[in-house]
Amino acid sequence: MAKKDSKENFFQNVYEVVQLIPQGRVTSYGAIASYLGAKGSARMVGWALIASHPLTKIPAHRVVNRNGMLTGKQHFDEPSAMQQRLEQEGVQVENDRVVDFSKLFWDPAQELL
């Protein structure tokens, strides 16, 4: 994976981190941005994930907002696709929010030491 302080090809760095999120776990846009040394750039992570939809190996459905909300769901083929993919991995979602978010949260800063 690219060094986390690399400024080049931010989107590719996002994709590399997202591919490491284990099935059944979720992370946040901000956690990815912080890991990549771009704290405060959560929106850029979101833009990268929107652009990733044609790329089939990017599990963008595993990235939610800092409160566990499925804020990116409207960028999938169908609004329910994000929830369906998470549920297929055993993640429970109620009212567009990940149940047990803190338990399922995967922090790249801790996991990718």
N, CA, C and O atoms as CSV, one atom per row, in Angstrom:
chain,resi,resn,atom,element,x,y,z
A,1,MET,N,N,0.849,-1.180,0.000
A,1,MET,CA,C,0.000,0.000,0.000
A,1,MET,C,C,0.891,1.237,0.000
A,1,MET,O,O,2.004,1.214,0.523
A,2,ALA,N,N,0.398,2.294,-0.580
A,2,ALA,CA,C,1.117,3.566,-0.610
A,2,ALA,C,C,1.303,4.082,0.815
A,2,ALA,O,O,0.488,3.814,1.699
A,3,LYS,N,N,2.375,4.816,1.019
A,3,LYS,CA,C,2.604,5.406,2.339
A,3,LYS,C,C,1.441,6.308,2.695
A,3,LYS,O,O,0.875,6.986,1.837
A,4,LYS,N,N,1.089,6.308,3.982
A,4,LYS,CA,C,-0.078,7.089,4.380
A,4,LYS,C,C,0.156,8.591,4.304
A,4,LYS,O,O,-0.810,9.353,4.353
A,5,ASP,N,N,1.406,9.047,4.184
A,5,ASP,CA,C,1.648,10.476,4.069
A,5,ASP,C,C,1.764,10.928,2.615
A,5,ASP,O,O,2.017,12.104,2.351
A,6,SER,N,N,1.583,10.019,1.683
A,6,SER,CA,C,1.669,10.346,0.266
A,6,SER,C,C,0.525,11.264,-0.145
A,6,SER,O,O,-0.632,11.022,0.197
A,7,LYS,N,N,0.861,12.320,-0.882
A,7,LYS,CA,C,-0.161,13.248,-1.380
A,7,LYS,C,C,-0.599,12.858,-2.787
A,7,LYS,O,O,-1.637,13.309,-3.271
A,8,GLU,N,N,0.199,12.016,-3.438
A,8,GLU,CA,C,-0.095,11.640,-4.813
A,8,GLU,C,C,-1.182,10.574,-4.851
A,8,GLU,O,O,-1.181,9.616,-4.077
A,9,ASN,N,N,-2.096,10.777,-5.769
A,9,ASN,CA,C,-3.148,9.811,-6.049
A,9,ASN,C,C,-3.956,9.447,-4.801
A,9,ASN,O,O,-4.051,8.278,-4.426
A,10,PHE,N,N,-4.522,10.444,-4.184
A,10,PHE,CA,C,-5.325,10.280,-2.975
A,10,PHE,C,C,-6.434,9.237,-3.163
A,10,PHE,O,O,-6.657,8.401,-2.287
A,11,PHE,N,N,-7.120,9.290,-4.294
A,11,PHE,CA,C,-8.209,8.337,-4.538
A,11,PHE,C,C,-7.690,6.900,-4.487
A,11,PHE,O,O,-8.318,6.038,-3.874
A,12,GLN,N,N,-6.561,6.639,-5.119
A,12,GLN,CA,C,-5.994,5.278,-5.111
A,12,GLN,C,C,-5.652,4.855,-3.694
A,12,GLN,O,O,-5.867,3.699,-3.329
A,13,ASN,N,N,-5.125,5.766,-2.890
A,13,ASN,CA,C,-4.816,5.450,-1.494
A,13,ASN,C,C,-6.092,5.098,-0.728
A,13,ASN,O,O,-6.097,4.175,0.086
A,14,VAL,N,N,-7.168,5.835,-0.991
A,14,VAL,CA,C,-8.457,5.531,-0.362
A,14,VAL,C,C,-8.884,4.116,-0.744
A,14,VAL,O,O,-9.285,3.333,0.118
A,15,TYR,N,N,-8.800,3.787,-2.028
A,15,TYR,CA,C,-9.232,2.463,-2.491
A,15,TYR,C,C,-8.419,1.352,-1.826
A,15,TYR,O,O,-8.965,0.305,-1.478
A,16,GLU,N,N,-7.138,1.573,-1.653
A,16,GLU,CA,C,-6.295,0.560,-1.023
A,16,GLU,C,C,-6.701,0.322,0.426
A,16,GLU,O,O,-6.702,-0.819,0.888
A,17,VAL,N,N,-7.044,1.384,1.145
A,17,VAL,CA,C,-7.493,1.237,2.531
A,17,VAL,C,C,-8.852,0.534,2.572
A,17,VAL,O,O,-9.051,-0.390,3.360
A,18,VAL,N,N,-9.777,0.968,1.731
A,18,VAL,CA,C,-11.133,0.409,1.737
A,18,VAL,C,C,-11.099,-1.088,1.422
A,18,VAL,O,O,-11.889,-1.854,1.974
A,19,GLN,N,N,-10.204,-1.504,0.551
A,19,GLN,CA,C,-10.106,-2.928,0.224
A,19,GLN,C,C,-9.657,-3.771,1.417
A,19,GLN,O,O,-9.835,-4.990,1.411
A,20,LEU,N,N,-9.088,-3.149,2.423
A,20,LEU,CA,C,-8.606,-3.871,3.606
A,20,LEU,C,C,-9.655,-3.996,4.706
A,20,LEU,O,O,-9.436,-4.720,5.677
A,21,ILE,N,N,-10.783,-3.311,4.576
A,21,ILE,CA,C,-11.835,-3.398,5.590
A,21,ILE,C,C,-12.406,-4.819,5.549
A,21,ILE,O,O,-12.889,-5.254,4.504
A,22,PRO,N,N,-12.357,-5.536,6.654
A,22,PRO,CA,C,-12.871,-6.912,6.657
A,22,PRO,C,C,-14.391,-6.965,6.452
A,22,PRO,O,O,-15.110,-6.033,6.812
A,23,GLN,N,N,-14.854,-8.045,5.880
A,23,GLN,CA,C,-16.295,-8.262,5.757
A,23,GLN,C,C,-16.911,-8.211,7.144
A,23,GLN,O,O,-16.331,-8.700,8.113
A,24,GLY,N,N,-18.088,-7.616,7.226
A,24,GLY,CA,C,-18.788,-7.534,8.498
A,24,GLY,C,C,-18.321,-6.403,9.396
A,24,GLY,O,O,-18.769,-6.290,10.538
A,25,ARG,N,N,-17.433,-5.572,8.896
A,25,ARG,CA,C,-16.935,-4.419,9.651
A,25,ARG,C,C,-17.183,-3.162,8.832
A,25,ARG,O,O,-17.392,-3.239,7.622
A,26,VAL,N,N,-17.161,-2.011,9.482
A,26,VAL,CA,C,-17.354,-0.723,8.814
A,26,VAL,C,C,-16.353,0.285,9.350
A,26,VAL,O,O,-15.821,0.132,10.449
A,27,THR,N,N,-16.110,1.304,8.565
A,27,THR,CA,C,-15.278,2.419,9.000
A,27,THR,C,C,-15.943,3.703,8.541
A,27,THR,O,O,-17.003,3.675,7.917
A,28,SER,N,N,-15.318,4.827,8.851
A,28,SER,CA,C,-15.899,6.115,8.476
A,28,SER,C,C,-15.008,6.836,7.476
A,28,SER,O,O,-13.818,6.550,7.346
A,29,TYR,N,N,-15.621,7.774,6.778
A,29,TYR,CA,C,-14.883,8.601,5.828
A,29,TYR,C,C,-13.745,9.326,6.551
A,29,TYR,O,O,-12.620,9.391,6.055
A,30,GLY,N,N,-14.052,9.863,7.717
A,30,GLY,CA,C,-13.059,10.611,8.487
A,30,GLY,C,C,-11.909,9.755,8.971
A,30,GLY,O,O,-10.766,10.213,8.999
A,31,ALA,N,N,-12.193,8.508,9.356
A,31,ALA,CA,C,-11.122,7.619,9.817
A,31,ALA,C,C,-10.144,7.328,8.683
A,31,ALA,O,O,-8.935,7.262,8.902
A,32,ILE,N,N,-10.663,7.156,7.484
A,32,ILE,CA,C,-9.792,6.922,6.333
A,32,ILE,C,C,-8.969,8.173,6.046
A,32,ILE,O,O,-7.760,8.085,5.832
A,33,ALA,N,N,-9.614,9.330,6.040
A,33,ALA,CA,C,-8.903,10.584,5.788
A,33,ALA,C,C,-7.792,10.791,6.811
A,33,ALA,O,O,-6.671,11.145,6.444
A,34,SER,N,N,-8.087,10.578,8.077
A,34,SER,CA,C,-7.076,10.747,9.123
A,34,SER,C,C,-5.911,9.786,8.917
A,34,SER,O,O,-4.750,10.179,9.033
A,35,TYR,N,N,-6.216,8.542,8.616
A,35,TYR,CA,C,-5.164,7.551,8.386
A,35,TYR,C,C,-4.245,7.976,7.241
A,35,TYR,O,O,-3.034,7.763,7.289
A,36,LEU,N,N,-4.839,8.578,6.217
A,36,LEU,CA,C,-4.057,8.993,5.050
A,36,LEU,C,C,-3.362,10.337,5.253
A,36,LEU,O,O,-2.762,10.872,4.322
A,37,GLY,N,N,-3.442,10.882,6.464
A,37,GLY,CA,C,-2.765,12.139,6.757
A,37,GLY,C,C,-3.503,13.345,6.223
A,37,GLY,O,O,-2.909,14.403,6.016
A,38,ALA,N,N,-4.800,13.188,5.999
A,38,ALA,CA,C,-5.606,14.278,5.444
A,38,ALA,C,C,-6.816,14.537,6.335
A,38,ALA,O,O,-7.945,14.652,5.858
A,39,LYS,N,N,-6.557,14.626,7.640
A,39,LYS,CA,C,-7.650,14.871,8.576
A,39,LYS,C,C,-8.460,16.079,8.123
A,39,LYS,O,O,-7.898,17.096,7.717
A,40,GLY,N,N,-9.754,15.964,8.193
A,40,GLY,CA,C,-10.615,17.034,7.723
A,40,GLY,C,C,-11.013,16.882,6.264
A,40,GLY,O,O,-11.701,17.741,5.714
A,41,SER,N,N,-10.587,15.803,5.640
A,41,SER,CA,C,-10.882,15.583,4.223
A,41,SER,C,C,-11.846,14.417,4.016
A,41,SER,O,O,-11.746,13.689,3.029
A,42,ALA,N,N,-12.768,14.248,4.943
A,42,ALA,CA,C,-13.737,13.158,4.830
A,42,ALA,C,C,-14.530,13.253,3.529
A,42,ALA,O,O,-14.841,12.232,2.915
A,43,ARG,N,N,-14.857,14.469,3.109
A,43,ARG,CA,C,-15.613,14.632,1.853
A,43,ARG,C,C,-14.829,14.127,0.656
A,43,ARG,O,O,-15.398,13.544,-0.267
A,44,MET,N,N,-13.525,14.349,0.672
A,44,MET,CA,C,-12.697,13.847,-0.435
A,44,MET,C,C,-12.737,12.321,-0.485
A,44,MET,O,O,-12.746,11.727,-1.563
A,45,VAL,N,N,-12.762,11.695,0.689
A,45,VAL,CA,C,-12.891,10.232,0.734
A,45,VAL,C,C,-14.227,9.846,0.108
A,45,VAL,O,O,-14.296,8.897,-0.673
A,46,GLY,N,N,-15.276,10.568,0.444
A,46,GLY,CA,C,-16.588,10.304,-0.145
A,46,GLY,C,C,-16.570,10.450,-1.652
A,46,GLY,O,O,-17.156,9.635,-2.364
A,47,TRP,N,N,-15.903,11.483,-2.145
A,47,TRP,CA,C,-15.816,11.681,-3.598
A,47,TRP,C,C,-15.071,10.519,-4.247
A,47,TRP,O,O,-15.446,10.055,-5.324
A,48,ALA,N,N,-14.012,10.054,-3.582
A,48,ALA,CA,C,-13.261,8.913,-4.114
A,48,ALA,C,C,-14.162,7.685,-4.203
A,48,ALA,O,O,-14.104,6.935,-5.178
A,49,LEU,N,N,-14.988,7.484,-3.190
A,49,LEU,CA,C,-15.857,6.310,-3.191
A,49,LEU,C,C,-16.962,6.424,-4.236
A,49,LEU,O,O,-17.356,5.423,-4.835
A,50,ILE,N,N,-17.462,7.633,-4.457
A,50,ILE,CA,C,-18.448,7.824,-5.530
A,50,ILE,C,C,-17.811,7.448,-6.871
A,50,ILE,O,O,-18.435,6.786,-7.700
A,51,ALA,N,N,-16.581,7.872,-7.070
A,51,ALA,CA,C,-15.876,7.575,-8.316
A,51,ALA,C,C,-15.518,6.098,-8.435
A,51,ALA,O,O,-15.219,5.627,-9.532
A,52,SER,N,N,-15.542,5.362,-7.332
A,52,SER,CA,C,-15.140,3.950,-7.348
A,52,SER,C,C,-16.227,3.003,-7.832
A,52,SER,O,O,-15.944,1.832,-8.087
A,53,HIS,N,N,-17.445,3.467,-7.963
A,53,HIS,CA,C,-18.539,2.542,-8.285
A,53,HIS,C,C,-18.320,1.709,-9.539
A,53,HIS,O,O,-18.750,0.556,-9.560
A,54,PRO,N,N,-17.682,2.217,-10.580
A,54,PRO,CA,C,-17.397,1.329,-11.723
A,54,PRO,C,C,-16.329,0.265,-11.404
A,54,PRO,O,O,-16.202,-0.725,-12.124
A,55,LEU,N,N,-15.571,0.476,-10.328
A,55,LEU,CA,C,-14.532,-0.478,-9.938
A,55,LEU,C,C,-15.152,-1.527,-9.022
A,55,LEU,O,O,-15.574,-1.206,-7.911
A,56,THR,N,N,-15.211,-2.742,-9.463
A,56,THR,CA,C,-15.981,-3.760,-8.752
A,56,THR,C,C,-15.346,-4.250,-7.457
A,56,THR,O,O,-16.052,-4.823,-6.628
A,57,LYS,N,N,-14.069,-4.057,-7.247
A,57,LYS,CA,C,-13.411,-4.621,-6.069
A,57,LYS,C,C,-13.290,-3.645,-4.899
A,57,LYS,O,O,-12.575,-3.921,-3.936
A,58,ILE,N,N,-13.969,-2.530,-4.972
A,58,ILE,CA,C,-13.921,-1.543,-3.896
A,58,ILE,C,C,-15.196,-1.679,-3.064
A,58,ILE,O,O,-16.272,-1.317,-3.541
A,59,PRO,N,N,-15.104,-2.195,-1.826
A,59,PRO,CA,C,-16.302,-2.370,-0.998
A,59,PRO,C,C,-16.752,-1.069,-0.328
A,59,PRO,O,O,-16.712,-0.936,0.895
A,60,ALA,N,N,-17.175,-0.124,-1.152
A,60,ALA,CA,C,-17.572,1.205,-0.668
A,60,ALA,C,C,-18.725,1.139,0.323
A,60,ALA,O,O,-18.906,2.059,1.120
A,61,HIS,N,N,-19.504,0.068,0.286
A,61,HIS,CA,C,-20.636,-0.064,1.206
A,61,HIS,C,C,-20.194,-0.173,2.659
A,61,HIS,O,O,-21.014,0.003,3.561
A,62,ARG,N,N,-18.933,-0.454,2.905
A,62,ARG,CA,C,-18.414,-0.588,4.272
A,62,ARG,C,C,-17.980,0.736,4.883
A,62,ARG,O,O,-17.477,0.762,6.006
A,63,VAL,N,N,-18.167,1.832,4.162
A,63,VAL,CA,C,-17.766,3.152,4.661
A,63,VAL,C,C,-19.020,3.978,4.917
A,63,VAL,O,O,-19.836,4.200,4.023
A,64,VAL,N,N,-19.149,4.424,6.154
A,64,VAL,CA,C,-20.325,5.171,6.606
A,64,VAL,C,C,-19.859,6.470,7.264
A,64,VAL,O,O,-18.658,6.724,7.356
A,65,ASN,N,N,-20.794,7.280,7.716
A,65,ASN,CA,C,-20.359,8.515,8.372
A,65,ASN,C,C,-19.934,8.230,9.821
A,65,ASN,O,O,-20.022,7.093,10.284
A,66,ARG,N,N,-19.487,9.238,10.509
A,66,ARG,CA,C,-18.919,9.065,11.862
A,66,ARG,C,C,-19.928,8.585,12.892
A,66,ARG,O,O,-19.550,8.161,13.985
A,67,ASN,N,N,-21.213,8.649,12.549
A,67,ASN,CA,C,-22.264,8.166,13.446
A,67,ASN,C,C,-22.842,6.828,13.015
A,67,ASN,O,O,-23.805,6.343,13.608
A,68,GLY,N,N,-22.255,6.234,11.984
A,68,GLY,CA,C,-22.736,4.945,11.505
A,68,GLY,C,C,-23.884,5.039,10.518
A,68,GLY,O,O,-24.508,4.028,10.197
A,69,MET,N,N,-24.171,6.235,10.033
A,69,MET,CA,C,-25.269,6.426,9.086
A,69,MET,C,C,-24.824,6.096,7.657
A,69,MET,O,O,-23.680,6.343,7.277
A,70,LEU,N,N,-25.743,5.539,6.884
A,70,LEU,CA,C,-25.476,5.183,5.493
A,70,LEU,C,C,-25.670,6.409,4.595
A,70,LEU,O,O,-26.559,6.429,3.744
A,71,THR,N,N,-24.851,7.405,4.789
A,71,THR,CA,C,-25.024,8.665,4.068
A,71,THR,C,C,-24.677,8.558,2.588
A,71,THR,O,O,-25.070,9.425,1.808
A,72,GLY,N,N,-23.964,7.537,2.186
A,72,GLY,CA,C,-23.606,7.382,0.780
A,72,GLY,C,C,-24.542,6.508,-0.009
A,72,GLY,O,O,-24.269,6.212,-1.172
A,73,LYS,N,N,-25.636,6.086,0.582
A,73,LYS,CA,C,-26.523,5.111,-0.059
A,73,LYS,C,C,-27.095,5.590,-1.386
A,73,LYS,O,O,-27.360,4.772,-2.268
A,74,GLN,N,N,-27.291,6.882,-1.546
A,74,GLN,CA,C,-27.885,7.393,-2.781
A,74,GLN,C,C,-26.940,7.281,-3.976
A,74,GLN,O,O,-27.361,7.490,-5.113
A,75,HIS,N,N,-25.681,6.956,-3.737
A,75,HIS,CA,C,-24.716,6.846,-4.823
A,75,HIS,C,C,-24.579,5.419,-5.365
A,75,HIS,O,O,-23.780,5.166,-6.266
A,76,PHE,N,N,-25.357,4.500,-4.814
A,76,PHE,CA,C,-25.369,3.129,-5.315
A,76,PHE,C,C,-26.458,2.996,-6.378
A,76,PHE,O,O,-27.314,3.870,-6.509
A,77,ASP,N,N,-26.420,1.898,-7.138
A,77,ASP,CA,C,-27.405,1.677,-8.205
A,77,ASP,C,C,-28.832,1.833,-7.695
A,77,ASP,O,O,-29.682,2.430,-8.355
A,78,GLU,N,N,-29.075,1.293,-6.524
A,78,GLU,CA,C,-30.376,1.410,-5.868
A,78,GLU,C,C,-30.120,1.905,-4.451
A,78,GLU,O,O,-29.129,1.504,-3.840
A,79,PRO,N,N,-30.974,2.756,-3.910
A,79,PRO,CA,C,-30.754,3.281,-2.561
A,79,PRO,C,C,-30.646,2.196,-1.483
A,79,PRO,O,O,-30.014,2.417,-0.450
A,80,SER,N,N,-31.250,1.042,-1.711
A,80,SER,CA,C,-31.200,-0.035,-0.716
A,80,SER,C,C,-29.969,-0.930,-0.869
A,80,SER,O,O,-29.735,-1.795,-0.025
A,81,ALA,N,N,-29.182,-0.739,-1.921
A,81,ALA,CA,C,-28.052,-1.631,-2.205
A,81,ALA,C,C,-26.994,-1.608,-1.099
A,81,ALA,O,O,-26.440,-2.652,-0.752
A,82,MET,N,N,-26.712,-0.440,-0.550
A,82,MET,CA,C,-25.695,-0.338,0.496
A,82,MET,C,C,-26.107,-1.160,1.715
A,82,MET,O,O,-25.311,-1.933,2.249
A,83,GLN,N,N,-27.348,-0.990,2.147
A,83,GLN,CA,C,-27.849,-1.750,3.288
A,83,GLN,C,C,-27.869,-3.242,2.979
A,83,GLN,O,O,-27.484,-4.051,3.824
A,84,GLN,N,N,-28.304,-3.610,1.803
A,84,GLN,CA,C,-28.363,-5.027,1.438
A,84,GLN,C,C,-26.984,-5.667,1.472
A,84,GLN,O,O,-26.831,-6.784,1.967
A,85,ARG,N,N,-25.986,-4.976,0.956
A,85,ARG,CA,C,-24.621,-5.525,0.961
A,85,ARG,C,C,-24.096,-5.671,2.384
A,85,ARG,O,O,-23.456,-6.672,2.707
A,86,LEU,N,N,-24.357,-4.692,3.232
A,86,LEU,CA,C,-23.923,-4.801,4.624
A,86,LEU,C,C,-24.623,-5.960,5.316
A,86,LEU,O,O,-23.988,-6.728,6.039
A,87,GLU,N,N,-25.920,-6.091,5.100
A,87,GLU,CA,C,-26.669,-7.176,5.738
A,87,GLU,C,C,-26.210,-8.542,5.252
A,87,GLU,O,O,-26.236,-9.509,6.014
A,88,GLN,N,N,-25.790,-8.637,3.995
A,88,GLN,CA,C,-25.256,-9.898,3.480
A,88,GLN,C,C,-23.975,-10.292,4.209
A,88,GLN,O,O,-23.610,-11.467,4.245
A,89,GLU,N,N,-23.302,-9.313,4.783
A,89,GLU,CA,C,-22.070,-9.557,5.537
A,89,GLU,C,C,-22.333,-9.689,7.038
A,89,GLU,O,O,-21.396,-9.817,7.826
A,90,GLY,N,N,-23.603,-9.658,7.429
A,90,GLY,CA,C,-23.950,-9.823,8.833
A,90,GLY,C,C,-24.053,-8.534,9.623
A,90,GLY,O,O,-24.199,-8.572,10.844
A,91,VAL,N,N,-23.980,-7.396,8.954
A,91,VAL,CA,C,-24.096,-6.102,9.626
A,91,VAL,C,C,-25.565,-5.722,9.675
A,91,VAL,O,O,-26.230,-5.628,8.643
A,92,GLN,N,N,-26.062,-5.505,10.877
A,92,GLN,CA,C,-27.464,-5.117,11.037
A,92,GLN,C,C,-27.601,-3.613,10.863
A,92,GLN,O,O,-26.822,-2.837,11.415
A,93,VAL,N,N,-28.617,-3.207,10.076
A,93,VAL,CA,C,-28.880,-1.799,9.803
A,93,VAL,C,C,-30.339,-1.512,10.132
A,93,VAL,O,O,-31.237,-2.230,9.694
A,94,GLU,N,N,-30.563,-0.459,10.904
A,94,GLU,CA,C,-31.922,-0.009,11.220
A,94,GLU,C,C,-31.996,1.489,10.989
A,94,GLU,O,O,-31.138,2.241,11.450
A,95,ASN,N,N,-33.023,1.916,10.276
A,95,ASN,CA,C,-33.227,3.349,9.996
A,95,ASN,C,C,-31.975,3.988,9.395
A,95,ASN,O,O,-31.578,5.086,9.786
A,96,ASP,N,N,-31.360,3.289,8.444
A,96,ASP,CA,C,-30.163,3.780,7.741
A,96,ASP,C,C,-28.959,3.981,8.651
A,96,ASP,O,O,-28.089,4.802,8.362
A,97,ARG,N,N,-28.907,3.232,9.752
A,97,ARG,CA,C,-27.786,3.338,10.684
A,97,ARG,C,C,-27.301,1.946,11.075
A,97,ARG,O,O,-28.102,1.038,11.299
A,98,VAL,N,N,-25.980,1.788,11.154
A,98,VAL,CA,C,-25.382,0.522,11.554
A,98,VAL,C,C,-25.639,0.288,13.036
A,98,VAL,O,O,-25.279,1.110,13.879
A,99,VAL,N,N,-26.265,-0.845,13.343
A,99,VAL,CA,C,-26.492,-1.233,14.731
A,99,VAL,C,C,-25.142,-1.711,15.292
A,99,VAL,O,O,-24.390,-2.389,14.592
A,100,ASP,N,N,-24.838,-1.367,16.525
A,100,ASP,CA,C,-23.556,-1.711,17.154
A,100,ASP,C,C,-22.367,-1.128,16.393
A,100,ASP,O,O,-21.331,-1.775,16.239
A,101,PHE,N,N,-22.537,0.098,15.925
A,101,PHE,CA,C,-21.493,0.758,15.140
A,101,PHE,C,C,-20.147,0.736,15.859
A,101,PHE,O,O,-19.134,0.392,15.249
A,102,SER,N,N,-20.116,1.093,17.130
A,102,SER,CA,C,-18.833,1.149,17.850
A,102,SER,C,C,-18.177,-0.226,17.941
A,102,SER,O,O,-16.950,-0.329,17.932
A,103,LYS,N,N,-18.972,-1.266,18.028
A,103,LYS,CA,C,-18.439,-2.640,18.091
A,103,LYS,C,C,-17.892,-3.079,16.727
A,103,LYS,O,O,-16.894,-3.798,16.668
A,104,LEU,N,N,-18.521,-2.663,15.652
A,104,LEU,CA,C,-18.138,-3.072,14.299
A,104,LEU,C,C,-17.133,-2.124,13.644
A,104,LEU,O,O,-16.623,-2.405,12.559
A,105,PHE,N,N,-16.851,-0.995,14.309
A,105,PHE,CA,C,-15.968,0.020,13.722
A,105,PHE,C,C,-14.554,-0.515,13.545
A,105,PHE,O,O,-13.954,-1.057,14.473
A,106,TRP,N,N,-14.049,-0.354,12.355
A,106,TRP,CA,C,-12.688,-0.757,11.985
A,106,TRP,C,C,-11.888,0.517,11.763
A,106,TRP,O,O,-12.158,1.266,10.824
A,107,ASP,N,N,-10.911,0.762,12.617
A,107,ASP,CA,C,-10.113,1.983,12.540
A,107,ASP,C,C,-8.776,1.687,11.874
A,107,ASP,O,O,-7.932,1.010,12.462
A,108,PRO,N,N,-8.569,2.185,10.653
A,108,PRO,CA,C,-7.306,1.876,9.962
A,108,PRO,C,C,-6.077,2.332,10.734
A,108,PRO,O,O,-5.020,1.714,10.613
A,109,ALA,N,N,-6.186,3.388,11.519
A,109,ALA,CA,C,-5.038,3.860,12.304
A,109,ALA,C,C,-4.631,2.831,13.352
A,109,ALA,O,O,-3.461,2.770,13.731
A,110,GLN,N,N,-5.566,2.031,13.819
A,110,GLN,CA,C,-5.273,0.990,14.804
A,110,GLN,C,C,-4.962,-0.356,14.145
A,110,GLN,O,O,-4.092,-1.100,14.598
A,111,GLU,N,N,-5.687,-0.650,13.073
A,111,GLU,CA,C,-5.573,-1.960,12.425
A,111,GLU,C,C,-4.397,-2.069,11.474
A,111,GLU,O,O,-3.892,-3.168,11.244
A,112,LEU,N,N,-3.953,-0.958,10.920
A,112,LEU,CA,C,-2.885,-0.973,9.910
A,112,LEU,C,C,-1.614,-0.326,10.432
A,112,LEU,O,O,-1.020,0.526,9.771
A,113,LEU,N,N,-1.210,-0.733,11.603
A,113,LEU,CA,C,0.000,-0.164,12.216
A,113,LEU,C,C,1.236,-0.564,11.473
A,113,LEU,O,O,2.339,-0.172,11.854
